[in-house]
Amino acid sequence: MATPLGARGTARPATTLPQPATDGTPLVLSGAHVVFPTGTVENGQVIIDGTHITSTAPENAQVTDVTGHWLLPGFVDIHNHGGGGASFTSGTVDDVLKGIHTHRLHGTTTLVASMVTGDMDFLAQRAGLLSELAEQGDIAGIHFEGPFISPCRKGAHAEELLRDPDPAEVRKLIDAARGRAKMVTLATELPGGIDSVRLLAEHGVIAAVGHTDATYEQTVEAIEAGATVATHLFNAMPQLGHRAPGPIAALLEDERVTVELINDGTHLHPAALELAFHRAGADRVAFITDAMDAAGFGDGRYLLGPLEVEVSEGVARLVEGGSIAGSTLTLDRAFKRAVTIDRLPVEDVVTALSANPAKLLGMYDRIGSLEPGKDADLVLLDADFALKGVIRRGEWVVDPQLG
């Protein structure tokens, strides 16, 4: 079980437990900088009636003044391994729910549970457990990051458990997920890789290129076969070269590909982040956490799959070898860094944190923007972009206790 090994931190306490936003009374959040798909509206408002956003405030609506704050759509994380001391790969159901709630406290109202490399039978069993949580609406689906990845770029994955992407074995995992598999990360240059990409595309599952040693030409072939996501671009793949551009150039240049970026200040130099945004554009970037157990919990020793991880000053590395082992990032921190340090426009960051991942998941009709008819998933930030409130499906997860 991937539990903390003597972790020194403690989970961020829920100072207010999830509760009805207005005991059933419609709610108007008024006076904020509201980021809509068409741009930011000053002195704007969002109206919540039940679990959804609506366009007209009923007469009995409660009006709450949030002047000077920012209202954004809830964040959507398509690559997340756990948090709050709990692992999505090996924790109990209660552990998984704890990890989900930890990230909700930081603004992630929709989350895909990612698993690291493991034995095939174990992964299939875990997929069954996680699919039940997906059916209940606790998670948006399942992401298999491994075991079909390159031993040359394994990162924090157990090499002895890696295997080539045989389409029959890929099919075993997506069948075990009972229609809830959302994404599989593959080293598509391995035997069976291209056929597996086609299989995933046929079943409506995202094929993501990652933990790969592919050439530029091999990556182009994978994209033509149906791969549409770059798993944590720049990380666990060959560096960009002027004679051998490798997968990074192929993934950045193709309009069909969305690139994942981990904006924690450790995984990417600011210049690399700027390059990705400049080349791909905001409409093809998805900020992710790639979070492991320590997110929202603290420094200490943990297990990531079967591998021991040391987290020091918020940076997770394998005890043996020192490879980066996921992150301790939460998406509110990724947002604040992108706006205040990387100086990206707020609207572009919202697109990368909410709209783009929602579209990838096929859920943009319900989430990813503040539009009437969509789920009432919102994040409230103060003028300095610090998180102050979170609403998920019309209920406060983090209650700002505003007057």
C-alpha positions, 0 to 999 in steps of 0.5 A: 500500500502506498502510504506515507512512510513517516511523513512529517506533514499533516493534511490541510484541515477542512476548516469548514466541511462541505455544506450546501451553498445556501441551504437550497436557496439560489446564490448570486456571487456578485462584483467579481472579476469573472472569467467567461469563455469570451473574456473577463467581465469586471464587476460580473456575477455568477448565478447558482441554482441548485447544482447548476449555473443559471442565467437568471436570478430567482427572486429568493436568491441570496446575493453575496458580494465578492468584489475584488475577487476572481471567479473562475471555473473549477479546475480539471486535472487529467493526470493525478496520482493522489494527495493528502497522504493517499495513493490512487494506485494502491490506497483503499476506497477511503484513501482515494476519497481522501486524496480527491478531497485534498485536491478539491480543497485546492480548486480541482473540482474534476479529477482523473485518477492516474495509476503508475506501473504495476503488475497487469492483474493488479492494475486490472483489479484497481481499475475495477475499484476506481471505475466504481468511483467514476460511476459515482461521480467522484472521479472523471475516469482512469489514466494508466501511466504505464506499464507500456512505457520505455525502460530508457525513460521510465522515471519513477516506474519499476523497470521490472514491471514494464512491458511492450504495449501489446494491444491485447494487454492494453485491451485488458486494462480498458475492459477492466475499467468498464468504460471509465478509462480516459487515457493510456500513456504509451511509448509508441515506438515499442513493439505494438505501440502504433496498433495500441494507439489505433485500438485506443482511438477506436474505443474512445480512449486518449492515447498519450505519448509519454515516457518515450524514447521515440524519434521525431518520425516515430512520434509523427507516426503515432500522431497520425495513428491517433495519439492526441496528448503529450504526457508531461511534455519535456519530461521523460522523453529525449531533449529537443535537438537541432538535428534530431528534434525528437518527440518534443518538436512533433508534439508541439507542432501538430494542431491535434495534440494537447500538451500536458505541462507541470508548472511547479518550478521544478519540472520545467524551466520558465523558458520551456513553459514559454516555448510550449505556450508560444508554439502550441498556443493556449488552446493546446495546453493542459496544466496538470499536477502529476501529484503523488501522495505528498500533495497537500500533506508534507515532506517525508518518505512515501511509496509510489507503486513499489518505489520509495520516494523522499519528499524534501521541500516539496520536491519528490525524488526516488530514494534510489537514483534520485529521479523526480517522482511526480510532484506535490503540486496542486492546481491553485499553486499552478494557477498562481505561478502561471499568472504571477511568475510566468506572467501569462494572461489569466484567461489563457491560464483558465483555458489551460486549467479548465476548458482544455482538459474538459474538452479532452475528457468530452465533458465540456458540455458540463464543466470547464467554463462558467456558462448557464446550464453547466455544473456549478463548479467554481473557484474564488480567488482574492486579488493576489490570486490566493484561493479563498473558496471552492464550489463543486456542484453547487456546494461549498468545498471551501467556504470563504464565509463572506458576509 
